[in-house]
Amino acid sequence: LKCSKGVLQRSTVAAEVSMGQSCCVVPGEEEVWVVATCNSESSGKASEDGCKLQQMFEADQAAQPTLLPLRVKAKEQNVDCKKSSANLECSRESSQAEQNLLQAAAPQVEGGLDDWLKKWCTAEVLAAFAKASSQDTAVKSLAIALNWRQKHRAILTGAKASCWQGDMRVVARAGSGHPVIFMSMAHQPPASNSASIIEHMAAVLEAACQHMNHGAWGFDVVCDCRGFQLSKNLDPRPAIAAMEMLKHAYRGCLRRALVVSAPYAFNGLWHVVKRLLPKPTQEKILFVAVKEAKLEIEKSYGCAAQKVLNLLNHPQDKSSWKFPSELVD
């Protein structure tokens, strides 16, 4: 039996055929009229019935195709179809909204959008900006991110070598596919340059985004605050730059941050700069003790947990550091 929607087979559709009268329609089923033809591709009883009907028609060459009523269970099919259509329409609307967002931000980008910037504007990236509290906020944030990437292009592409400050780097990838960034405040250099620190952070965050795997979106950060010295952190510019990166250039990319054993002085710095972050991002940054951090790492990082735990438990061998990432892919 063949209709405009395709071949109906007993194995896939519950249908009953009767000659000369309509099938009874019960709740959850609908009546569909189809043309009976012989289909050599069909199999089983459905094919045999169709061929018998076709033989009846062959007796009269001028016979018009006969409509046969089918009783087809369609409630579930209709629901699935409606859901599919709704999802498709929603996807189209979201895609259009994201493209409108990009078009609105483009005039604010110095030098305009080139292929390198356009390549960065994936559906996932634009979707993160589209979640902003308002359209104006989303456009402004995206424009800031694009201009920031333009300014730091040499660092982000590796054309310029960073002057590494401390030990911040990508050290592992969780079983979920999320890269893990680790840094220890004990390894801050005695004399650091704020511009170099900012470039270091930018290179590491960019590397983390490149290492997302298995459909994962975002990265984790583990910051070991043991050994923190206020004298090395009197310049607020690196901390402010980090907050701005998470707010704009890497908007929505932070999955979670564990700030381990933060002293009172660090908390004071945090209360000053956290206001630069959107509330949802603030809530992803957790202040934990060493014991709590270890439990969370064991629970969340899968096969990568041991690598991160080793960094927390033992003094690091500086000769093993690889920047901006220790992952090979």
N, C-alpha and C positions, 0 to 999 in steps of 0.2 A: 504494500500500500504506500502510495507516495502522495505527499501534499507539498504545498509551496514552501513549507518549513523544513522539508527533508523527508527521509524515509522513516516510517514508523515501524518498529520491529517489536515483537512480543517481549523480547528480552530487555527492552529499555522503557517501553511505555505500556501501561495497562490499558488495553482498548478492546472493545467488543463491537462487532459489525453485525448489522441486521439488514435484510433486504426489504425495502418498501416502507419502513417506518423508522422513526427516530428512536435512539436508545433512551432509556430512562436516565435522567440527570439527577444525581443526588448531591447533597451539600458537599462542597469541596471539589466538585468535578464540573467540567464544562463540555458542551456539545460542539464538536468540530466537524464540518463537512469537508470531505476530501474526494479527489478523483481516483477511482480504482484503476490501476495499471499493473502490468506484469513487470517486475523488477528482478532481473537475473542476479543482481548483487545481494538481494535479500536472502535470508536463509530460514529454514525451519518451516513451521506451519503457516506463518504469516505469508511466506513466499508462495506456498501451494495455494492458499486461498485466493491470493491476488491473481494467479495464473488461471484458475478456474473462472474467475469473474471475467478475465480478459478473453477467454475462449467464447464466452457468451456474447461478448461484444463483436467478435470477429464475424459472426453470422450475418451481420448487417454492416457493410462497409460505411454506410452513411450514418451509422449510429453516432449520436453525440456522447461525449464522456458522461458517465453517470456519477452523480454525487451520492456518496454513501455517508451516513452519519456515524461518527465515532464518539464513544464516551471516553474522554481522556481526563485523568487526574491532573489537574492543572493548578491547584491552589498553591502547592509548594513551588511549582515552576514560576508562577506569577510573582510570588514573594521574592524568590531569588532574582528574577528578572528586574523587579523594582529596586531591590537592593543594589544590583549591579549597575543599573542606570543611574541611581542616586550617587553611588560612589564615583562613577565616571564623570557625572556632571560636577560633583564636588571637586574632583581632581582638576578638571578643566578650569573651574572658577579659581582654584588656588594657584594654578599655573599662570593664569592671566593676571591675577593680583600680584604675583611675584614679578612678572615682567613689567607691570605698571610701576612697581616699586623701583625697579632698576632704571627705567626710563626717567622717572622723576629725580633720581639721584645723579644720573649721568651728567647733567649740566653743571653740577657742583664739583665735579672732579677736575682738578687742574691737569690740563693736557688732554682731557677726554679719555674715553674708554678704549684701550687697545686690546689686542687679542689676549695678552697675558692676564689682564684684569678681567676680561669677559670669561676666560676659562675658569677663574676662581669663583665666579658667580653661578655656582651649581644650584640645583633646586633645593638641596639641603641647606646651603648657606643662606639663600634668600628666604627660605622658610623660617629660619631663626630670627631674621630681622622682622618678618611679617608678624611675629608674635608680640611685637612691642605694644605698649599701651595705646598708641595712636599712630595714624598714618604719618603724621608729621615727624614723630619721634623715630619711626622706622626709616624714613627717608634720610633724616639728618644723621642717624647712626650709620647707615650704609654709606653715605657720602664720606663721613669721617674715616670709616674703615678703608674705603677705596683710596683716599688720599694718603692714609697712613701706609698702605701697601706700596703706593707709588713712591713715597719718600724712602722707604726701607727696602726697595726692590733688590738692591745689590746684596744685602744681607740675606734676604729670603730666598734668593736664587743661588746663593753660594758664590756669586761673582766677587764678593768682598769677604775676606777672612775676618772672623770675629776675634777680638782680644778677650779670651775667656776669663771670666771672673768667678771664682769659686767652683763648685762641683755640680751645679744644676745641669741635668741632662736626662734624656729618655733612657731608662735602664731595663725596661721589660714591657711585655704586653700581656694583659690579663687574658684568661681563657675566653672571656666575652669578646675579645678583639680590641679592647680599649688600651691604648698605650699608657704607661705609668712614668711620670716624671718624678725624679727624686732630687732633693737638695738638702744639704746639711749646713746650718748656720755656723757650725764650728769651722767650716772651711772657707769662710769669707776672707778675702785677702786683706792684709792690714791697711793697705792704701788702695782704694779702688776709684775708678772713674765712672761717674754716673752714666755718661753716654755709652761707655763700653758695657756696663751692666745691662742697660736697656737693649742693646744690640744682641747681647748674649741671650737674654730672655726671649727676644723675638725669634732668634734662630732655633731655640729649643722648642718653643710652642709651634713653630711652623713644621719642624721635624715630627713632632707628635701627631699633628694632623695628617701628615703624609703616611704615618705608620698605622692608622686606623684600619682594622681588618674585620672580615666576617660580617660586614654590614654594620659594624659598630659606628656610632657617632659620638665623638668627644674623647677626652683624656682625663686621667686621674693625676693628682699631685700629692706627693708625700713630702712634707717639709719638717725635718727634724730640727727643732729649735734649741736643743741642748747645745750649749756653747755660744748662744746669742750674746753679742756685746753691743750695748747701746751706742758706744763710741764709734762703731763702724756703720751705724745706721742713722746718723744725725741728718743726712741729706735725704729729704723725703721724695725727691724726684724719681728714683727707681721704683719705690713703692707705688707712687701715683701712676707712673707709666704702666706698671703691671696691671693695676685696676682698669686703666683705660683700654689696655689690650683686651682684657676679658670682656669689657663692656661693648667694645666696637669691633676691632679687628678679628677677635676670636669669640664673637658673640655666640652664646649657646654651646660652646665647645667644652667648657669645664663640666665634667660629669660629677666629680667630687674631689674635695681636697681635705687631706688629714693634716692638721697642724699639731705636731706632736710635742708635748711637754713645753708649752710656751710659757716663758717667765712673765712676770707682771709688766716689765718694761715693753715686751713685745705686744702685750694686750693693749697697752696705751697707744702704740703706733697703729694697731689694727682699728681701734675705735675712731681714729682720725680719718683713715683712708677708706674704710668700708662703705661710707656714705656715697662714694663714687660709683658703687656697684648697684645694679637693680636688685630689688629684694629677693627674687628667685635665685640669683647667683649668690647672694650673701648666705642663703640657707644651705647651699651646697658645701660651704666651708665649715668644717667641724673641728673644734678644739678638743683634743683627746689626750689622755695620759698614755705612756708607753705601752702599758698592758692592754688598754683598750685598742690602741692602734694595731698591735700584733694580732689580736683576735679578729679585727675587721679585715686585715690583710689576708689572714689565713682563710677567712670565709669567702672573700670576694675575688681573689686574684688567681685562684687555681694553681696551675703549674708555675706561674710567675711569682707566687708568694714567697718561696724560699729565697729567691734572689733579693727581693726587697727586704725581707727579714734579716738577711745577712748584712745588709747595709746599715740596718738599725742596730744590730747586735755587736758588730765588730768594727774596729777602726779600719778605714778604707786605705787601700793601696793606691796612692795617687797615680802611679805609673799605669794603672789599668783604666783610668778614665778615658773615655772616647766621646768627643763632642761633635755635633750636638746630640748624638744618639749612639747607643751601644747595640741597637738592633741592626741586623745586616740587610734587611729588605726595606 
